[in-house]
Amino acid sequence: MALIKCPECGRENVSDSAEACPGCGYGVKAHFERIRQEEEEKRKEEEKEKKKKADAELANKLSSLARKPKLYSHED
Ligand SMILES: [Zn+2]
């Protein structure tokens, strides 16, 4: 819980867990819950992207490793 500035009317010292801003009645709690949810989803999305990237890099590494023995082969 923290004191914030109302995103709607700019009133200060509004609790971010207040159902409604005492100044304008804006749904402060719902507003911040939505932001938290969006951030949570963004973080999950970013983690998914990071994992996808890491998987792609790993696949690249593996395929270049798989090609190397031929590059350095002086057998024939
Ligand atoms: Zn307000």
PDB file of the backbone (N, CA, C, O) and the ligand in Angstrom, with CONECT records:
HET     ZN  A 101       1
ATOM      1  N   MET A   1       0.845  -1.202   0.000  1.00  0.00           N
ATOM      2  CA  MET A   1       0.000   0.000   0.000  1.00  0.00           C
ATOM      3  C   MET A   1       0.880   1.252   0.000  1.00  0.00           C
ATOM      4  O   MET A   1       1.859   1.348   0.741  1.00  0.00           O
ATOM      5  N   ALA A   2       0.512   2.181  -0.832  1.00  0.00           N
ATOM      6  CA  ALA A   2       1.311   3.403  -0.930  1.00  0.00           C
ATOM      7  C   ALA A   2       0.398   4.587  -1.217  1.00  0.00           C
ATOM      8  O   ALA A   2      -0.726   4.442  -1.697  1.00  0.00           O
ATOM      9  N   LEU A   3       0.926   5.753  -0.905  1.00  0.00           N
ATOM     10  CA  LEU A   3       0.176   6.969  -1.214  1.00  0.00           C
ATOM     11  C   LEU A   3       0.618   7.476  -2.576  1.00  0.00           C
ATOM     12  O   LEU A   3       1.808   7.663  -2.830  1.00  0.00           O
ATOM     13  N   ILE A   4      -0.344   7.694  -3.434  1.00  0.00           N
ATOM     14  CA  ILE A   4      -0.025   8.090  -4.796  1.00  0.00           C
ATOM     15  C   ILE A   4      -0.814   9.354  -5.163  1.00  0.00           C
ATOM     16  O   ILE A   4      -1.604   9.881  -4.380  1.00  0.00           O
ATOM     17  N   LYS A   5      -0.564   9.801  -6.366  1.00  0.00           N
ATOM     18  CA  LYS A   5      -1.314  10.937  -6.881  1.00  0.00           C
ATOM     19  C   LYS A   5      -2.417  10.365  -7.766  1.00  0.00           C
ATOM     20  O   LYS A   5      -2.155   9.513  -8.616  1.00  0.00           O
ATOM     21  N   CYS A   6      -3.627  10.823  -7.573  1.00  0.00           N
ATOM     22  CA  CYS A   6      -4.731  10.293  -8.379  1.00  0.00           C
ATOM     23  C   CYS A   6      -4.450  10.528  -9.856  1.00  0.00           C
ATOM     24  O   CYS A   6      -4.189  11.655 -10.276  1.00  0.00           O
ATOM     25  N   PRO A   7      -4.507   9.450 -10.645  1.00  0.00           N
ATOM     26  CA  PRO A   7      -4.207   9.600 -12.076  1.00  0.00           C
ATOM     27  C   PRO A   7      -5.290  10.385 -12.801  1.00  0.00           C
ATOM     28  O   PRO A   7      -5.083  10.843 -13.925  1.00  0.00           O
ATOM     29  N   GLU A   8      -6.417  10.538 -12.174  1.00  0.00           N
ATOM     30  CA  GLU A   8      -7.530  11.218 -12.845  1.00  0.00           C
ATOM     31  C   GLU A   8      -7.556  12.720 -12.535  1.00  0.00           C
ATOM     32  O   GLU A   8      -7.595  13.538 -13.454  1.00  0.00           O
ATOM     33  N   CYS A   9      -7.537  13.090 -11.243  1.00  0.00           N
ATOM     34  CA  CYS A   9      -7.674  14.512 -10.892  1.00  0.00           C
ATOM     35  C   CYS A   9      -6.390  15.111 -10.331  1.00  0.00           C
ATOM     36  O   CYS A   9      -6.303  16.323 -10.134  1.00  0.00           O
ATOM     37  N   GLY A  10      -5.377  14.254 -10.071  1.00  0.00           N
ATOM     38  CA  GLY A  10      -4.101  14.772  -9.610  1.00  0.00           C
ATOM     39  C   GLY A  10      -4.045  15.012  -8.116  1.00  0.00           C
ATOM     40  O   GLY A  10      -3.047  15.534  -7.619  1.00  0.00           O
ATOM     41  N   ARG A  11      -5.079  14.650  -7.390  1.00  0.00           N
ATOM     42  CA  ARG A  11      -5.079  14.820  -5.943  1.00  0.00           C
ATOM     43  C   ARG A  11      -3.974  13.957  -5.337  1.00  0.00           C
ATOM     44  O   ARG A  11      -3.812  12.796  -5.714  1.00  0.00           O
ATOM     45  N   GLU A  12      -3.215  14.523  -4.399  1.00  0.00           N
ATOM     46  CA  GLU A  12      -2.100  13.775  -3.822  1.00  0.00           C
ATOM     47  C   GLU A  12      -2.513  13.052  -2.558  1.00  0.00           C
ATOM     48  O   GLU A  12      -3.587  13.281  -2.001  1.00  0.00           O
ATOM     49  N   ASN A  13      -1.614  12.158  -2.116  1.00  0.00           N
ATOM     50  CA  ASN A  13      -1.834  11.379  -0.892  1.00  0.00           C
ATOM     51  C   ASN A  13      -3.100  10.532  -0.934  1.00  0.00           C
ATOM     52  O   ASN A  13      -3.794  10.392   0.073  1.00  0.00           O
ATOM     53  N   VAL A  14      -3.391   9.976  -2.084  1.00  0.00           N
ATOM     54  CA  VAL A  14      -4.497   9.034  -2.214  1.00  0.00           C
ATOM     55  C   VAL A  14      -3.893   7.639  -2.086  1.00  0.00           C
ATOM     56  O   VAL A  14      -2.882   7.327  -2.715  1.00  0.00           O
ATOM     57  N   SER A  15      -4.522   6.814  -1.272  1.00  0.00           N
ATOM     58  CA  SER A  15      -4.019   5.448  -1.117  1.00  0.00           C
ATOM     59  C   SER A  15      -4.250   4.673  -2.406  1.00  0.00           C
ATOM     60  O   SER A  15      -5.320   4.758  -3.008  1.00  0.00           O
ATOM     61  N   ASP A  16      -3.240   3.917  -2.824  1.00  0.00           N
ATOM     62  CA  ASP A  16      -3.408   3.148  -4.052  1.00  0.00           C
ATOM     63  C   ASP A  16      -4.327   1.948  -3.848  1.00  0.00           C
ATOM     64  O   ASP A  16      -4.641   1.225  -4.794  1.00  0.00           O
ATOM     65  N   SER A  17      -4.747   1.749  -2.618  1.00  0.00           N
ATOM     66  CA  SER A  17      -5.706   0.667  -2.379  1.00  0.00           C
ATOM     67  C   SER A  17      -7.105   1.221  -2.081  1.00  0.00           C
ATOM     68  O   SER A  17      -8.005   0.468  -1.709  1.00  0.00           O
ATOM     69  N   ALA A  18      -7.283   2.534  -2.243  1.00  0.00           N
ATOM     70  CA  ALA A  18      -8.608   3.141  -2.049  1.00  0.00           C
ATOM     71  C   ALA A  18      -9.519   2.732  -3.202  1.00  0.00           C
ATOM     72  O   ALA A  18      -9.133   2.795  -4.369  1.00  0.00           O
ATOM     73  N   GLU A  19     -10.721   2.318  -2.861  1.00  0.00           N
ATOM     74  CA  GLU A  19     -11.666   1.921  -3.914  1.00  0.00           C
ATOM     75  C   GLU A  19     -11.911   3.091  -4.860  1.00  0.00           C
ATOM     76  O   GLU A  19     -11.979   2.923  -6.077  1.00  0.00           O
ATOM     77  N   ALA A  20     -12.045   4.299  -4.264  1.00  0.00           N
ATOM     78  CA  ALA A  20     -12.333   5.477  -5.080  1.00  0.00           C
ATOM     79  C   ALA A  20     -11.546   6.668  -4.556  1.00  0.00           C
ATOM     80  O   ALA A  20     -11.358   6.818  -3.348  1.00  0.00           O
ATOM     81  N   CYS A  21     -11.093   7.502  -5.464  1.00  0.00           N
ATOM     82  CA  CYS A  21     -10.394   8.719  -5.081  1.00  0.00           C
ATOM     83  C   CYS A  21     -11.343   9.627  -4.307  1.00  0.00           C
ATOM     84  O   CYS A  21     -12.466   9.862  -4.752  1.00  0.00           O
ATOM     85  N   PRO A  22     -10.905  10.147  -3.143  1.00  0.00           N
ATOM     86  CA  PRO A  22     -11.780  11.027  -2.368  1.00  0.00           C
ATOM     87  C   PRO A  22     -12.046  12.357  -3.084  1.00  0.00           C
ATOM     88  O   PRO A  22     -12.995  13.068  -2.754  1.00  0.00           O
ATOM     89  N   GLY A  23     -11.220  12.675  -4.043  1.00  0.00           N
ATOM     90  CA  GLY A  23     -11.398  13.933  -4.755  1.00  0.00           C
ATOM     91  C   GLY A  23     -12.386  13.819  -5.908  1.00  0.00           C
ATOM     92  O   GLY A  23     -13.258  14.674  -6.063  1.00  0.00           O
ATOM     93  N   CYS A  24     -12.256  12.770  -6.722  1.00  0.00           N
ATOM     94  CA  CYS A  24     -13.072  12.703  -7.936  1.00  0.00           C
ATOM     95  C   CYS A  24     -13.842  11.395  -8.065  1.00  0.00           C
ATOM     96  O   CYS A  24     -14.642  11.228  -8.985  1.00  0.00           O
ATOM     97  N   GLY A  25     -13.597  10.467  -7.139  1.00  0.00           N
ATOM     98  CA  GLY A  25     -14.336   9.211  -7.189  1.00  0.00           C
ATOM     99  C   GLY A  25     -13.771   8.205  -8.179  1.00  0.00           C
ATOM    100  O   GLY A  25     -14.379   7.167  -8.442  1.00  0.00           O
ATOM    101  N   TYR A  26     -12.621   8.515  -8.715  1.00  0.00           N
ATOM    102  CA  TYR A  26     -11.997   7.604  -9.682  1.00  0.00           C
ATOM    103  C   TYR A  26     -11.639   6.278  -9.008  1.00  0.00           C
ATOM    104  O   TYR A  26     -11.206   6.270  -7.856  1.00  0.00           O
ATOM    105  N   GLY A  27     -11.811   5.192  -9.693  1.00  0.00           N
ATOM    106  CA  GLY A  27     -11.531   3.865  -9.131  1.00  0.00           C
ATOM    107  C   GLY A  27     -10.043   3.606  -9.072  1.00  0.00           C
ATOM    108  O   GLY A  27      -9.483   2.918  -9.926  1.00  0.00           O
ATOM    109  N   VAL A  28      -9.399   4.171  -8.042  1.00  0.00           N
ATOM    110  CA  VAL A  28      -7.944   4.105  -7.922  1.00  0.00           C
ATOM    111  C   VAL A  28      -7.457   2.663  -7.794  1.00  0.00           C
ATOM    112  O   VAL A  28      -6.517   2.253  -8.476  1.00  0.00           O
ATOM    113  N   LYS A  29      -8.098   1.908  -6.925  1.00  0.00           N
ATOM    114  CA  LYS A  29      -7.660   0.536  -6.675  1.00  0.00           C
ATOM    115  C   LYS A  29      -7.734  -0.296  -7.959  1.00  0.00           C
ATOM    116  O   LYS A  29      -6.798  -1.011  -8.314  1.00  0.00           O
ATOM    117  N   ALA A  30      -8.872  -0.180  -8.640  1.00  0.00           N
ATOM    118  CA  ALA A  30      -9.045  -0.931  -9.891  1.00  0.00           C
ATOM    119  C   ALA A  30      -7.993  -0.499 -10.904  1.00  0.00           C
ATOM    120  O   ALA A  30      -7.447  -1.319 -11.642  1.00  0.00           O
ATOM    121  N   HIS A  31      -7.718   0.802 -10.928  1.00  0.00           N
ATOM    122  CA  HIS A  31      -6.732   1.345 -11.860  1.00  0.00           C
ATOM    123  C   HIS A  31      -5.367   0.696 -11.628  1.00  0.00           C
ATOM    124  O   HIS A  31      -4.711   0.240 -12.565  1.00  0.00           O
ATOM    125  N   PHE A  32      -4.954   0.665 -10.351  1.00  0.00           N
ATOM    126  CA  PHE A  32      -3.625   0.130 -10.073  1.00  0.00           C
ATOM    127  C   PHE A  32      -3.584  -1.387 -10.180  1.00  0.00           C
ATOM    128  O   PHE A  32      -2.551  -1.968 -10.513  1.00  0.00           O
ATOM    129  N   GLU A  33      -4.718  -2.025  -9.893  1.00  0.00           N
ATOM    130  CA  GLU A  33      -4.755  -3.480 -10.094  1.00  0.00           C
ATOM    131  C   GLU A  33      -4.591  -3.803 -11.571  1.00  0.00           C
ATOM    132  O   GLU A  33      -3.923  -4.766 -11.946  1.00  0.00           O
ATOM    133  N   ARG A  34      -5.217  -2.974 -12.401  1.00  0.00           N
ATOM    134  CA  ARG A  34      -5.117  -3.207 -13.842  1.00  0.00           C
ATOM    135  C   ARG A  34      -3.667  -3.015 -14.287  1.00  0.00           C
ATOM    136  O   ARG A  34      -3.135  -3.810 -15.062  1.00  0.00           O
ATOM    137  N   ILE A  35      -3.036  -1.954 -13.790  1.00  0.00           N
ATOM    138  CA  ILE A  35      -1.637  -1.696 -14.154  1.00  0.00           C
ATOM    139  C   ILE A  35      -0.754  -2.861 -13.710  1.00  0.00           C
ATOM    140  O   ILE A  35       0.109  -3.323 -14.457  1.00  0.00           O
ATOM    141  N   ARG A  36      -0.986  -3.328 -12.471  1.00  0.00           N
ATOM    142  CA  ARG A  36      -0.191  -4.453 -11.970  1.00  0.00           C
ATOM    143  C   ARG A  36      -0.376  -5.674 -12.847  1.00  0.00           C
ATOM    144  O   ARG A  36       0.582  -6.374 -13.174  1.00  0.00           O
ATOM    145  N   GLN A  37      -1.623  -5.921 -13.224  1.00  0.00           N
ATOM    146  CA  GLN A  37      -1.897  -7.077 -14.078  1.00  0.00           C
ATOM    147  C   GLN A  37      -1.212  -6.939 -15.426  1.00  0.00           C
ATOM    148  O   GLN A  37      -0.630  -7.888 -15.951  1.00  0.00           O
ATOM    149  N   GLU A  38      -1.296  -5.722 -15.978  1.00  0.00           N
ATOM    150  CA  GLU A  38      -0.668  -5.499 -17.278  1.00  0.00           C
ATOM    151  C   GLU A  38       0.839  -5.700 -17.193  1.00  0.00           C
ATOM    152  O   GLU A  38       1.458  -6.278 -18.087  1.00  0.00           O
ATOM    153  N   GLU A  39       1.426  -5.202 -16.079  1.00  0.00           N
ATOM    154  CA  GLU A  39       2.878  -5.356 -15.918  1.00  0.00           C
ATOM    155  C   GLU A  39       3.246  -6.826 -15.775  1.00  0.00           C
ATOM    156  O   GLU A  39       4.245  -7.299 -16.316  1.00  0.00           O
ATOM    157  N   GLU A  40       2.404  -7.529 -15.030  1.00  0.00           N
ATOM    158  CA  GLU A  40       2.626  -8.959 -14.832  1.00  0.00           C
ATOM    159  C   GLU A  40       2.592  -9.691 -16.171  1.00  0.00           C
ATOM    160  O   GLU A  40       3.434 -10.543 -16.455  1.00  0.00           O
ATOM    161  N   GLU A  41       1.595  -9.337 -16.988  1.00  0.00           N
ATOM    162  CA  GLU A  41       1.468  -9.988 -18.283  1.00  0.00           C
ATOM    163  C   GLU A  41       2.631  -9.628 -19.200  1.00  0.00           C
ATOM    164  O   GLU A  41       3.131 -10.460 -19.956  1.00  0.00           O
ATOM    165  N   LYS A  42       3.052  -8.356 -19.112  1.00  0.00           N
ATOM    166  CA  LYS A  42       4.173  -7.912 -19.933  1.00  0.00           C
ATOM    167  C   LYS A  42       5.434  -8.684 -19.545  1.00  0.00           C
ATOM    168  O   LYS A  42       6.217  -9.107 -20.397  1.00  0.00           O
ATOM    169  N   ARG A  43       5.607  -8.857 -18.215  1.00  0.00           N
ATOM    170  CA  ARG A  43       6.788  -9.568 -17.738  1.00  0.00           C
ATOM    171  C   ARG A  43       6.766 -11.009 -18.229  1.00  0.00           C
ATOM    172  O   ARG A  43       7.785 -11.547 -18.663  1.00  0.00           O
ATOM    173  N   LYS A  44       5.589 -11.625 -18.153  1.00  0.00           N
ATOM    174  CA  LYS A  44       5.483 -13.007 -18.627  1.00  0.00           C
ATOM    175  C   LYS A  44       5.796 -13.092 -20.109  1.00  0.00           C
ATOM    176  O   LYS A  44       6.489 -13.997 -20.575  1.00  0.00           O
ATOM    177  N   GLU A  45       5.257 -12.107 -20.841  1.00  0.00           N
ATOM    178  CA  GLU A  45       5.476 -12.070 -22.286  1.00  0.00           C
ATOM    179  C   GLU A  45       6.968 -11.916 -22.588  1.00  0.00           C
ATOM    180  O   GLU A  45       7.503 -12.581 -23.474  1.00  0.00           O
ATOM    181  N   GLU A  46       7.633 -11.026 -21.835  1.00  0.00           N
ATOM    182  CA  GLU A  46       9.062 -10.796 -22.039  1.00  0.00           C
ATOM    183  C   GLU A  46       9.869 -12.048 -21.722  1.00  0.00           C
ATOM    184  O   GLU A  46      10.832 -12.379 -22.415  1.00  0.00           O
ATOM    185  N   GLU A  47       9.456 -12.743 -20.653  1.00  0.00           N
ATOM    186  CA  GLU A  47      10.165 -13.969 -20.293  1.00  0.00           C
ATOM    187  C   GLU A  47      10.011 -15.012 -21.388  1.00  0.00           C
ATOM    188  O   GLU A  47      10.944 -15.745 -21.715  1.00  0.00           O
ATOM    189  N   LYS A  48       8.795 -15.057 -21.949  1.00  0.00           N
ATOM    190  CA  LYS A  48       8.537 -16.000 -23.025  1.00  0.00           C
ATOM    191  C   LYS A  48       9.431 -15.672 -24.218  1.00  0.00           C
ATOM    192  O   LYS A  48      10.035 -16.557 -24.824  1.00  0.00           O
ATOM    193  N   GLU A  49       9.504 -14.366 -24.544  1.00  0.00           N
ATOM    194  CA  GLU A  49      10.333 -13.920 -25.665  1.00  0.00           C
ATOM    195  C   GLU A  49      11.803 -14.258 -25.420  1.00  0.00           C
ATOM    196  O   GLU A  49      12.506 -14.733 -26.312  1.00  0.00           O
ATOM    197  N   LYS A  50      12.250 -13.998 -24.179  1.00  0.00           N
ATOM    198  CA  LYS A  50      13.642 -14.259 -23.827  1.00  0.00           C
ATOM    199  C   LYS A  50      13.947 -15.740 -23.999  1.00  0.00           C
ATOM    200  O   LYS A  50      14.996 -16.120 -24.519  1.00  0.00           O
ATOM    201  N   LYS A  51      12.998 -16.574 -23.546  1.00  0.00           N
ATOM    202  CA  LYS A  51      13.191 -18.014 -23.625  1.00  0.00           C
ATOM    203  C   LYS A  51      13.238 -18.446 -25.087  1.00  0.00           C
ATOM    204  O   LYS A  51      14.049 -19.284 -25.481  1.00  0.00           O
ATOM    205  N   LYS A  52      12.343 -17.849 -25.884  1.00  0.00           N
ATOM    206  CA  LYS A  52      12.304 -18.183 -27.296  1.00  0.00           C
ATOM    207  C   LYS A  52      13.640 -17.830 -27.946  1.00  0.00           C
ATOM    208  O   LYS A  52      14.185 -18.606 -28.732  1.00  0.00           O
ATOM    209  N   LYS A  53      14.164 -16.639 -27.605  1.00  0.00           N
ATOM    210  CA  LYS A  53      15.427 -16.169 -28.144  1.00  0.00           C
ATOM    211  C   LYS A  53      16.560 -17.105 -27.725  1.00  0.00           C
ATOM    212  O   LYS A  53      17.395 -17.498 -28.540  1.00  0.00           O
ATOM    213  N   ALA A  54      16.573 -17.456 -26.429  1.00  0.00           N
ATOM    214  CA  ALA A  54      17.612 -18.339 -25.914  1.00  0.00           C
ATOM    215  C   ALA A  54      17.542 -19.690 -26.610  1.00  0.00           C
ATOM    216  O   ALA A  54      18.569 -20.275 -26.954  1.00  0.00           O
ATOM    217  N   ASP A  55      16.325 -20.180 -26.814  1.00  0.00           N
ATOM    218  CA  ASP A  55      16.158 -21.454 -27.508  1.00  0.00           C
ATOM    219  C   ASP A  55      16.690 -21.370 -28.930  1.00  0.00           C
ATOM    220  O   ASP A  55      17.341 -22.292 -29.423  1.00  0.00           O
ATOM    221  N   ALA A  56      16.399 -20.240 -29.583  1.00  0.00           N
ATOM    222  CA  ALA A  56      16.854 -20.058 -30.964  1.00  0.00           C
ATOM    223  C   ALA A  56      18.379 -19.979 -31.012  1.00  0.00           C
ATOM    224  O   ALA A  56      19.013 -20.538 -31.907  1.00  0.00           O
ATOM    225  N   GLU A  57      18.960 -19.274 -30.032  1.00  0.00           N
ATOM    226  CA  GLU A  57      20.417 -19.163 -29.995  1.00  0.00           C
ATOM    227  C   GLU A  57      21.063 -20.517 -29.742  1.00  0.00           C
ATOM    228  O   GLU A  57      22.088 -20.865 -30.328  1.00  0.00           O
ATOM    229  N   LEU A  58      20.427 -21.268 -28.848  1.00  0.00           N
ATOM    230  CA  LEU A  58      20.939 -22.598 -28.548  1.00  0.00           C
ATOM    231  C   LEU A  58      20.869 -23.473 -29.792  1.00  0.00           C
ATOM    232  O   LEU A  58      21.803 -24.215 -30.098  1.00  0.00           O
ATOM    233  N   ALA A  59      19.764 -23.378 -30.496  1.00  0.00           N
ATOM    234  CA  ALA A  59      19.602 -24.175 -31.709  1.00  0.00           C
ATOM    235  C   ALA A  59      20.664 -23.780 -32.729  1.00  0.00           C
ATOM    236  O   ALA A  59      21.230 -24.635 -33.409  1.00  0.00           O
ATOM    237  N   ASN A  60      20.932 -22.471 -32.832  1.00  0.00           N
ATOM    238  CA  ASN A  60      21.967 -21.989 -33.737  1.00  0.00           C
ATOM    239  C   ASN A  60      23.328 -22.556 -33.369  1.00  0.00           C
ATOM    240  O   ASN A  60      24.075 -23.042 -34.218  1.00  0.00           O
ATOM    241  N   LYS A  61      23.631 -22.477 -32.061  1.00  0.00           N
ATOM    242  CA  LYS A  61      24.913 -22.972 -31.567  1.00  0.00           C
ATOM    243  C   LYS A  61      25.056 -24.450 -31.869  1.00  0.00           C
ATOM    244  O   LYS A  61      26.090 -24.919 -32.346  1.00  0.00           O
ATOM    245  N   LEU A  62      23.972 -25.175 -31.572  1.00  0.00           N
ATOM    246  CA  LEU A  62      24.026 -26.619 -31.782  1.00  0.00           C
ATOM    247  C   LEU A  62      24.230 -26.947 -33.247  1.00  0.00           C
ATOM    248  O   LEU A  62      24.989 -27.856 -33.584  1.00  0.00           O
ATOM    249  N   SER A  63      23.551 -26.203 -34.127  1.00  0.00           N
ATOM    250  CA  SER A  63      23.690 -26.537 -35.540  1.00  0.00           C
ATOM    251  C   SER A  63      25.066 -26.128 -36.053  1.00  0.00           C
ATOM    252  O   SER A  63      25.601 -26.775 -36.953  1.00  0.00           O
ATOM    253  N   SER A  64      25.660 -25.044 -35.488  1.00  0.00           N
ATOM    254  CA  SER A  64      27.005 -24.685 -35.940  1.00  0.00           C
ATOM    255  C   SER A  64      28.019 -25.667 -35.375  1.00  0.00           C
ATOM    256  O   SER A  64      29.027 -25.972 -36.012  1.00  0.00           O
ATOM    257  N   LEU A  65      27.740 -26.162 -34.168  1.00  0.00           N
ATOM    258  CA  LEU A  65      28.620 -27.192 -33.591  1.00  0.00           C
ATOM    259  C   LEU A  65      28.561 -28.456 -34.436  1.00  0.00           C
ATOM    260  O   LEU A  65      29.563 -29.134 -34.665  1.00  0.00           O
ATOM    261  N   ALA A  66      27.348 -28.742 -34.889  1.00  0.00           N
ATOM    262  CA  ALA A  66      27.174 -29.961 -35.669  1.00  0.00           C
ATOM    263  C   ALA A  66      27.897 -29.858 -36.995  1.00  0.00           C
ATOM    264  O   ALA A  66      28.312 -30.866 -37.566  1.00  0.00           O
ATOM    265  N   ARG A  67      28.049 -28.611 -37.495  1.00  0.00           N
ATOM    266  CA  ARG A  67      28.742 -28.435 -38.767  1.00  0.00           C
ATOM    267  C   ARG A  67      30.261 -28.447 -38.599  1.00  0.00           C
ATOM    268  O   ARG A  67      30.991 -28.779 -39.533  1.00  0.00           O
ATOM    269  N   LYS A  68      30.730 -28.086 -37.408  1.00  0.00           N
ATOM    270  CA  LYS A  68      32.166 -27.915 -37.192  1.00  0.00           C
ATOM    271  C   LYS A  68      33.020 -29.141 -37.539  1.00  0.00           C
ATOM    272  O   LYS A  68      34.044 -29.005 -38.209  1.00  0.00           O
ATOM    273  N   PRO A  69      32.617 -30.323 -37.098  1.00  0.00           N
ATOM    274  CA  PRO A  69      33.479 -31.479 -37.381  1.00  0.00           C
ATOM    275  C   PRO A  69      33.832 -31.595 -38.858  1.00  0.00           C
ATOM    276  O   PRO A  69      34.933 -32.023 -39.207  1.00  0.00           O
ATOM    277  N   LYS A  70      32.888 -31.209 -39.730  1.00  0.00           N
ATOM    278  CA  LYS A  70      33.167 -31.271 -41.164  1.00  0.00           C
ATOM    279  C   LYS A  70      34.188 -30.201 -41.553  1.00  0.00           C
ATOM    280  O   LYS A  70      35.078 -30.441 -42.369  1.00  0.00           O
ATOM    281  N   LEU A  71      34.040 -28.989 -40.940  1.00  0.00           N
ATOM    282  CA  LEU A  71      34.945 -27.890 -41.266  1.00  0.00           C
ATOM    283  C   LEU A  71      36.381 -28.237 -40.896  1.00  0.00           C
ATOM    284  O   LEU A  71      37.326 -27.926 -41.620  1.00  0.00           O
ATOM    285  N   TYR A  72      36.513 -28.891 -39.744  1.00  0.00           N
ATOM    286  CA  TYR A  72      37.868 -29.157 -39.259  1.00  0.00           C
ATOM    287  C   TYR A  72      38.330 -30.574 -39.564  1.00  0.00           C
ATOM    288  O   TYR A  72      39.317 -31.056 -39.009  1.00  0.00           O
ATOM    289  N   SER A  73      37.610 -31.220 -40.439  1.00  0.00           N
ATOM    290  CA  SER A  73      37.988 -32.589 -40.737  1.00  0.00           C
ATOM    291  C   SER A  73      39.089 -32.599 -41.802  1.00  0.00           C
ATOM    292  O   SER A  73      38.933 -32.019 -42.877  1.00  0.00           O
ATOM    293  N   HIS A  74      40.170 -33.247 -41.494  1.00  0.00           N
ATOM    294  CA  HIS A  74      41.246 -33.389 -42.474  1.00  0.00           C
ATOM    295  C   HIS A  74      41.479 -34.862 -42.773  1.00  0.00           C
ATOM    296  O   HIS A  74      42.561 -35.301 -43.165  1.00  0.00           O
ATOM    297  N   GLU A  75      40.373 -35.606 -42.557  1.00  0.00           N
ATOM    298  CA  GLU A  75      40.494 -37.051 -42.637  1.00  0.00           C
ATOM    299  C   GLU A  75      40.747 -37.524 -44.064  1.00  0.00           C
ATOM    300  O   GLU A  75      41.562 -38.415 -44.303  1.00  0.00           O
ATOM    301  N   ASP A  76      40.023 -36.903 -45.022  1.00  0.00           N
ATOM    302  CA  ASP A  76      40.150 -37.432 -46.374  1.00  0.00           C
ATOM    303  C   ASP A  76      40.937 -36.512 -47.279  1.00  0.00           C
ATOM    304  O   ASP A  76      41.131 -36.820 -48.455  1.00  0.00           O
TER     305      ASP A  76
HETATM  306 ZN    ZN A 101      -9.088  11.838  -8.197  1.00  0.00          ZN2+
END
